[in-house]
């Protein structure tokens, strides 16, 4: 954790300085491919020979991506890291390290009476997810800000030329999705309706599990022709995949693995499920589950045709255009 | 550039969508070690065999690290990238790619009458610095935010085991600095006193030049035992170097290369000069300039001794403790 002006760099604020030392020591306990972590000008990561480096950044802002009143700091820590790990999952990359830049009002860096500070609880949630995914906290930045925000960077490694891209889908490929869809949006709707006290019911919204093992499996077996993670919602993310692959797609509404608490609309447009959407040639055998998570064929890839929608939703009675209606967070 | 909810991902806002396409096409023009840039779940970077990956993140927030009233968007773009490139310079790393996460009020993404938008001018300044340093814009994130902020991530490569660390200084080493000190603080003081109209005089504050070539030279020749960049100010950054190397230091006040417009206090505590501070054994021949930038020996490394200050400033009449008084930006 590098410190900046107005921060304890100069030893002006012993309380914050010791906070940063505590974060540093908690982070250092879980190093793996990390050659040099917090405390120098840069962190140093060591991919294996023949590997490329995958990098993703995700900015989360209070009032937009999370609400301080609704989301405990542990939840914010978990969710911000899950967003980045899910991007690595969608490339079939193995995590090397995470970096987190925090802008925080000063009161969130201070102890709350006898309780630990918001920032310490944020790292509790962050590190609790980082540990099972073997992702060391390798660095970051901290600045005072009137608005709470976290920019999380994930760096991963993937054998050269083996990354799962959005652009590899071909007409005739089948379309697959891991897990179930709409649970995160249904959880959020319940949170909106009932307030924070039903939090325990809302794990898929509060604690999404990125599909890193599933992405690695697809990459290692060479099964997928294209992949993307469902952060913005199936309708929007499938548009991204079709645009990058220059193809069209048809989704079979009756085959969608809708979460039992979710509506079809939440499954199509809900976002933040952090499942993987991928394509594979129709002759390829894709298992019904990967690393314990169900995989469902939900449609097929078609050639682009100006007379037909880029993405169509097929129902029993015919097809209709599926517009990109990615989820709107708390805006 | 990945887009997020509330952003044009779903094609809801064709103006912003075309803006992002324009940024993407401007960024794509300068790819180098970049295998895959903006438009997928992650960017892919390809270090050479035997290289490690250096990563640094720097968060800049309006009102704290820059002022929208004082700093034109081109200046903010330049300065936020310079902060990160300077961290790579201090490791002796070669830039592979840059990532920028922007949180912006919506009006900064819109055209200003017939003029281009703030965000486009930000990228003009960012890319104008990126180009000569061969640093492709590889990705990032964009979100609406009531507060303008930029988190810039730099990824670089350095041969395994060859990075310049803060922790390598040994008693007896001499202490060197590139360029001149205090110019950025003197420029800022002039800006404070006179307002934006004397901007042209203020290049070292507005357009600092990171010392990437000098850091690479030191790394390739194996000259430096430790290095750090002067972002927080000589007094604070030298404390960091001494702490990481577990040594003490003496700075000779009469030998400091103080910028002709700066005071001694600005040279010691001003910050944002983005020069390199490094150490080398006293028997090592260090040239008087590297890649066109002057190098000055300004002191020496000593063993730690509880009876003496960690960092001392030596004047003609003796020594005094040099406290870490890193610069306070606009707080």
Interface residues (C-beta under 8 A of the other chain):
Chain A: X2 X3 X4 X5 X6 X9 X10 X11 X35 X36 X39 X40 X41 X42 X43 X44 X45 X46 X47 X49 X50 X52 X53 X54 X55 X56 X57 X58 X59 X60 X61 X63 X64 X65 X87 X88 X90 X91 X93 X96 X97 X99 X101 X102 X103 X138 X139 X140 X141 X142 X143 X144 X145 X146 X147 X149 X151 X153 X154 X155 X156 X158 X160 X163 X165 X166 X167 X227 X228 X229 X231 X232 X235 X236 X239 X240 X244 X271 X323 X324 X325 X326 X327 X328 X329 X331
Chain B: X2 X4 X5 X6 X9 X10 X11 X35 X36 X39 X40 X41 X42 X43 X44 X45 X46 X47 X49 X50 X52 X53 X54 X55 X56 X57 X58 X59 X60 X61 X63 X64 X65 X87 X88 X90 X91 X93 X96 X97 X99 X101 X102 X103 X138 X139 X140 X141 X142 X143 X144 X145 X146 X147 X149 X151 X153 X154 X155 X156 X158 X160 X163 X165 X166 X167 X227 X228 X229 X231 X232 X235 X236 X239 X240 X244 X271 X323 X324 X325 X326 X327 X328 X329 X331
